[in-house]
Amino acid sequence: MKMRFLSAIVVAISLGSIATMTGQFRATDVPVAERSGRVQSFIVTGRASNDVREIVAETGARISRDIRLLNAVEVALTSQQVKQLKADGRVELFPNARVRTASAYGNAKNAAGLAPGRQQFAPPSAPLRRGPWPDSHFPEQVGAPELHQRGVTGSGAAVAILDSGLWSTHPAIRNDSNGQPRVVAEYNSRRALFAQDVDDGTGHGTHIASVIASSMRSRTGVTHGIAPDARLVNVKAFDADGYGSYGSVIQGIAWVIAHREQYNIRVLNLSISSDARSPYWADPLNRIVMMAWHAGIVVVTSAGNTGPDAMTIGVPGNVPYIITVGATTDNFTPADPVDDRLAYFTAFGPTTEGFVKPDFVAPGGHMLGVMDSANHLLAKQHPEFATGNRHLYEMSGTSQAAAVVSGIAALMIDAEPWLTPNQIKCRLMATARPATEADGSLAYTVFQQGTGLVNAPAAVDSALANCANQGLHLAADISGEAHFYGNARRDPAGHYYVVGDKGFGLTSGQPWDDSVAWNAGAAWNDGNYWQDYSAWQDGNYWQDGNYWQDGNYWQDGNYWQDGNYWQDGNYWQDGN
């Protein structure tokens, strides 16, 4: 059963229950330290950095990290100190939670897909090539070789990779496709040290860098990486087990913001995820991510590997402004798009605040990249991921999908250096191709695939603008003056759907107040199913030739009413 890709976005979806969430900050109502009496690490925030330091000092606690950009500190507190600070009322406490890398290693189904035989993502028409090295395939699946042949290789941008470090001496990582050094800076945010102890202990960061920018070539000259000439900035924030903390990640992002002009950092790859513990705007990691976007850095992050249930998007993927990426798999048949599908592990939306996530999807199943069999923990723990070459391993995850998109963002900046983060997100969303059934219906809802599979040449060639983050106000959100909720709604029967959206403004929002909450007993007042959308206002519809063959395009009377539901979350026939 063949399917086409359509540049229009519609949805109606049904789920079971939804967690109650109000505008209140609840992350520390019952911290572990109070329950157990143990010392626990917190991020403490307030109105001014010096005030926070003084308030915390009054408790006798020792500050371990000063995060001035957030007016915050990282500090270990006893249960008594927690009570004292909560009673003070001038500061807010947030657990210094663990953050994990978002690769699905260790899962026997980590490269498997959902609903076999139904969904297909058709890649751009580019022949698969083989060479002395195994073909990485994913560049062809998103059309990157076409751009490489046109001289668009990512050379105009530096990509900061906040991860477990880099194997920066490997030739494919150290040098671009012309053999020139391209690792321009390295920083260890775990120890706040510049260019010290920045090697990769786990292999995850190196693998992500390889997906983004590996300069390794096949015999025919096709490179393994999406942007083989991109500059790289190594920010080590994770240990050899693939874990970091809020403090180490926040410190790393703050360093990237501070050094963005010095190293021309235009893209920040965050192949990471943590559990959502509060509204998106109250989470300190999310706040620093929003600051990076506001500073002109394209932030690309993983949807997370907690799927396939709904409302499983992690932090910072639940930030409405940034680019959140889900994963597809070619089902181990890269030459045959018929069985391509969403990867089993990829997380789905909507977010608690009603935003459509992921924004779109990219290849993330059994992705070929560099790791060191002798020194990287993942390679040692998972020899089954080896390809027969001791430096090439296949890994899966929304980590790798995010890396693909970071590479494409670098290509877009290479082609047009003046592009803003919002413009890049707009063009990536608008040119992605939704997976459809043979009859033209969506194979997945937007809460599963966003706007569809990313398309690198179409994104680079696009001239669209003002189609992402509409209705939002980033500066006001960061300052706390206003917060927003999205266009996802739930009807009295428990179905989620999108309302009032025009064009590609799936991340558009409305001001949030405490009366707006996902409530188990109350439905959203706006019960309209996608009534007033206007898909391609400028008349530029199926640019890449994928359109309705019978000449019928989206009209204002054609919208999804009550079909394609998740039935209480059990959409997948195999239950897994």
N, C-alpha and C positions, 0 to 999 in steps of 0.2 A: 504494500500500500504506500504509494508515494504521497508526499506532502509538499506544500509550498510555504514560503515565508512571506508574511504580509506585514507591511509597515502600518498597522493600526492596532490599537490596544483596547481590549474589552475584557470584562470579568464579571462573573457571579460565582460565589464560593460559599460553601457551608462548612462550619466547624462545630465542635461541641461547645465546651465551656471556655471561658476566657478569664484570666486572672483579673481581679479587681485592682484598679489603679486610680488613685486620685493625684492631685497636684502636690500632695504632701511628700516630703523627703523622709523615707522610712528605712533607709539602708542600715541604720545603726540603732533601731529600737531595742534590739536584744543582741548586742555584740557577743561574740564568743568569749571575750575577756570577762564579761559580767557573769556569764553562765558557768564558766569553769574556774575563774579566779586566776587564770594564767595571764601573763603579759601578752598583749597582742599589738601588732603594728597597725597604725591608722594614718590616713591622710587627713590633716586638720586644715580647714580653710576658713577664711574670714574676709573682712573688708579691706584690710591692709596687711602686707607681709610683716612689718615690724610689730603691729598689734598682735598678730597671731603668735609670733615668737614670744612676746612678753606674756601673753595669756597662758601659753603652754608652759613657759618657764616657771610660772607661779605654782604649777602642780609639782615641780621637782623632776619632771620627765626630761630625758635627754633627747634632743632633736638629732635625728640621724641624716636628714636631708632637707635642704632649704629649697623650695620650689617657688621662687619669687614671681614668676610669670602668672601663677595661679593664686598668689597671695596665700600660699599653703606651705606646710611642712610635713615631712614624714617623721613619725615618732612612735616609739613603743610605749604603751600605757598599761598600767594595772587597772583592775576593775574600779578601784577607788578614784583613780585619776580620770577614768572615763566618766564616772558619775559627776565629778567636779566640773569637767569641761561641759558636759551636757547641761548642768545646772547654771553655768555661766551665761549661756544664751548668745554670746557674741561670736561663737564659732560653730562650725558644723563638722561632724566626724564621718569619715567614710572608711570602711575596712581597706587596708592595703592588700587587696585581694590578689590571688594568683592569676596570671594571664598565661594562656597556652598558645603555642603555635597551632595553626589550623591545617595540618596535614593528617590524613586519615590512616596513617600507618598502624599496623597491628590489627587491622580489621580485614577479615577474610573477604569481605564484600567491598573493599575500599575502592575498587574500580568498577563495581557493578552498577547497573542503572535500574530505573523504575519502570514498571509496566512494559516489559519487553514486547517488541513488535508493534508498538503503537506510535511512538514519537520519533521524529527524525529531524535532525538539524543538517540542512544541506550546506556543505562548505563552498567557498568560492571555487570556480573551475580552475584548479591548478594541479598538474600531475604530481603524484607522489614519486619521490626520488630516493634512490638508495646509493650508498657510498661505502667507504671503508669503515665509517662509524655507523651504528644503527641510526635510522632516520628518526628524528624527534616528532615528526608528523604535525604537531600542533601549530607550527607557523603556517603550514599550508591550510590548515582548517580555518584559520581566521584571515587568510589572504596576505600575510606579511611578506612572502617572497616577491609578490608583485611590486610592493613598495620598495624593497631592497633593490630591485632591478631599475627602479626609477631614481635611485640615489637617496632615498629616504631611509636612513638607518639608525636614527636616534642620536646622532652626534651633537645635536644642539642642546642637549639637556643632561643634567645629572640626576640620577635616581638614588635617593637615600633608601637603604634597605635596613629597617629596624628589625633585628632578628637575633639569631644565635651567633653571629659573627660570619666571617668569610674565610674561605681557603683562598686567600688573595694571591698566592704564589702559583696557583694553577694557571697555565697559559690562557685557557678559555675565559677565565675570570679576570686575570691580571691585564690582559691585552685586548684591544678591540680587533676588528677584522683586518686592520692594516698593521697589526703587530705593535701598536703604540700603547704605552701604559695608560690605564684609564681609571684606576682606583685613586680618587683625588683626595680622600680624607677618611680617617678611621677614628672611632670614638667608642669607649666602653662606658656606658651609662650605669652599669651595675656598680662600678667603682669610681665613676666620675673622673675617668682618666682619659686624656687625649692620646690616641694611638698607642695604648698599652694593653696587652692581653686582649687582643681583638680577634684572635683565631677562633675558628668554629669548632666547637667540641662535639656537637651533635650531627652536623651535616645539613640541617634544615635551611639555614641561611644561605649556604653555598648552593643548594639545590634551587632555591628561589632565585638567587642571582643568575643562575644558569638559564632558567626559564626566561627571565627578563632579557638577558644580554649575552648569553654564551656566544663566543666567536668561533666555536668549533664548526667545521664544515664537513659536509658529505663530499663524495668524489665529484659530484656535479656542481659543487660550490654553494649549495644551500646551507645557510647557517642554522644552528640549533636554536639560537635565541631569537626572540621577537625583535629586539633593538640591539643588534650586535655592536654598534658603535657608541652606545650610551655611556656616559661617565657614571661611575659608581661611588657611592658614599656608604661606608660600612659603619653601622651603629649597632653595637652589641648590647642587647638588653636581656638576653635569655641565657640560661645555663645549659649544660650538656644534656639535660633531660627534657629540654624544650619548654621550660617554665621561666617566667619572669614575674615581676610584681608590678602593681600600679606605679609604685615609685620609680622603678627602673625604666619603665616604658615612658612615663611622663617626663622624666629627666631626659631621655633620649630625644623625644619629640621637641622639648624646649631647646635642646642643643641644635637640632635641625633648623628650627625657626630662627635662632640667633645667627646661624652661619649660612643661611639660604643664599644671600647675595655673594658671600665670599666664594662659595663653591658652585654657584649657579644651580642650586637644588630646586628643581621644578616639580619633581614627583616624589612622594613618600609612600613606599610600599609597606603596608601593615598586614602581613599574613598571619594574623593573630586573632584571638577571640577570648572573651570572658563572659560570664553570665551577667545578664542585665539585672541590676539590683535597685534601680530607681528610675524616675523619668530621665530621658536622654540628657536633658540640660543640667541635671543635678550631679551627674557622674563626673568626677574630676578628670578621668581619662578622656571622656567625650569632650569636655570643655577645652582641653589642650588641643585635641584634634580639630575642633572648630576654629581655634585660633590659628592653626597651621593653614587651614583652608582660607581663612580671612587674610592671611599673610601672602597669599598668592601661590600656595603649594597645592598641587593636585594630590589629594589623599585617596589612595585606593586600598580597600580593606576586604577581608574575607567575610562572607555571610556566616561562616561557621560550619562545623561538621556535625551539627546536632539534629539534622533532619532524619526522617522526612516529615515529621510532624509540623503543624502550623505554629506560628508565633515562636520560632526557635532562633531568630536572628540574634546574634550576640553583640557585645560591646567590643569595638566601637561601630560595628556595622549598623546599629540602630540610629546612628546620627543621620538625620534627613539630608543634610547638605552634601556629604561626601559620597564617593562611589563605592557601592557595596556589590560584591560579585559572587554569584552562585556558580556551581560547577556542572559541566556536562561530561559525558564519556562517549567515546566512539565504540565501546563494547568490544575492544580489541580487534576491530575491523576498520582501520583508518581509511581504507579505499572504498568503503561501502557506507554511505551516510544513512541508509535505510534503517539501520538499527541503532542509530545514535539516540541518546536520551539524557535526561537529567541524571546526575550521579546519585546513588543511593543516599549518601551521607549529607548532601547539601541542605542547608537550613532554609526555611521558608518564612515568609511574613504572614500577616502584616506585623508591624511593630506595635507595642502597647499604645503608642500615641496615634495610631491609625495611619502610618505611612506605609506606602508600598515598598517593600524590599524583598529580594535583591533588586537592584536597578536593572541588571541584565545578567547574562551568564556567559561563561567562557570555558574552554576545555580545561578539565581538571582531573581526568582519570588516567592512570598509569602514564604519567608525564616523565619523559626522559630528561635527566639532568646530571650534573657533576656531583659526586660525593667521593670520599676517600675511604676505601675498604680497610685501610690500616689504622686510621685515626678517628673516623667519625662514628659515633655511637650508633646512629641509625643503621649505617651500613653493616656494623658488626651484629646488631640485634636482628636484622632482617636481610640475611643473605639471599632470600628468595626474590628480593627486588633487583638483584644484580642482572646485568644483561650479557654477561660473558666478558665484559671489559671491567677491570677493577676500579675504574673511575666513572662509570656510568651506571646510574640506578634509576629505576622507575618508581615514582611515588605518586600518591593521589591526594587530593584535598582541595578545598576552596582556597587554601594557601597558594597552590599552583595556579588556580584560576585567576586569583588577584594578580599574581605575577604576570600573567599574560596581558592583562589590561594595563598594568604599569608600563609594560613594554610598548603597548600601542599608544599610550599617552605620550611617551617619549618620542615616538614616531610623529605624532601630531604636532608636537612642539618643534621638532626638527623641521617640519614642513612650514609651520607658521609660528614663529617664536613669540608672537604677541598674544596668543590665545590665553584667556583667563581660565581658571578652574571651572567656572560655571559654563563657559563656552565648550570646553572639552567634554564635560559631562553631558551637556545638551546634545552634542553631535554623536557621541557614543550611544546614547539612549535612542536618538531619533533614527539612527541607521542600523541598529540591531534588527535581526530578523526573527520574529516569533515563530516557534514551531507550530505547525498546523496539521490537521488531519486532511485526508484527501478531499473532503467536502468543504474545506476552507475554514472549519471551526478550529479554535485554539486547542492544541494538544495539551497545553498546560495553562493555568491561569496566570495572571500577572503576579500573584503572590508567590508563584513558584519560579517563573522564568523571567520576571520583570518584562522588559520590552523585547527580549529574545536573545539570540546568539550574537555576540559582538562581531563586527565586520570592519576590519582595519582599513582597507582601501576606501570604503564608503565613508568612514569617519574622517579620514584625512582629506577626502575630496569635498566633504560637506561644507556648505556656507551657512548653515542654520545657526540661529542665535535665539536667546530668550525663550528656551523651551525646557529649562531645568531650574529647580529651586524657586519657581514663581510663587509669589504670595508669602514668602519667608523674608525675614530680616535678620541676617546673621549678626550684625553688630549689636542689635538690641537683644538678641538671644544670649550672646556672650556676656553682655553687661547685666543681664537679669531683668531688663526692662520689659521684655515680652518673650513668651514662649509659644509654641505652635503645635497644632495637631493636624494630621493629614486627612486625606479624602476617603480612607477606608471606613466603611460603616457596617453595622450588623443589623439585620432586620429582626422583627419579633420572632421569626422562626429560627434564628441563629445563623443566618447566612451572611457571610461577608461579601461586600461588593464595593465598587468605587463610584463616587458620585461627583457631578459637577465639574468633571475634568475636561479641559479643552487641549487639543494637541497632545504634547508629551509631558504635560505638567504633573506627572504622577507624584512628584514630591512637593507639589504646592500645598499650602497649609493655611490655617486660620488661627487667629489668636487663641491661646489656651487660657481658660480660667478654671477654677475649682469645680464648677458645675459640669465641666466636660470630663467624663470619666467612663472607662469601660466598666459597665455595671451589670451584674448578673440579672438584675430585675428590671432594667430600663433599656429600651431600644433607642437608637438614634432617631431624632425627629425627621431628618431628611430621608425619606424613603424612596427616593428616585433612583432607578437603575439606569445609570449611564444614558441620560436623556438628551443632554445638550452638548455632547462632545462634537468637535469639528476637527477631523483627523488631519488632513494636510492642507492647511489654510493657504499656503502659497502655491498650491497646484502642483508641487513637485512630489509625485507619488513614487511608484516603484522604480527607483533609479537603476537598480542593478538587474532589472529584467525579470525579477520574481514578482509576478502580479497575477491577478485573476485571468485565466485564459479565455473565459467567456465574455470578458469586457466589463463585467460588473464589479465596480469598486464600492467602497463603503459609502452608503447614503444615510441621511439622517433618520431614516425609518428602520435601519437595520441595527439592532442592538441586542445584547444578550439579556434574556429575561430571568429564567430560573434554572438554566442548565449548568452542567459541569460543576457540580457541587462536590465538596468533600463530605462524605457522610460521617459526621462525628469524628473526623480525623482519619477514618479508615478507608481512604481512597484506593490504596494500592492493593491489587488483587492478591499478591503473595503475602501480604501482611508484614513484610519486612522492609 
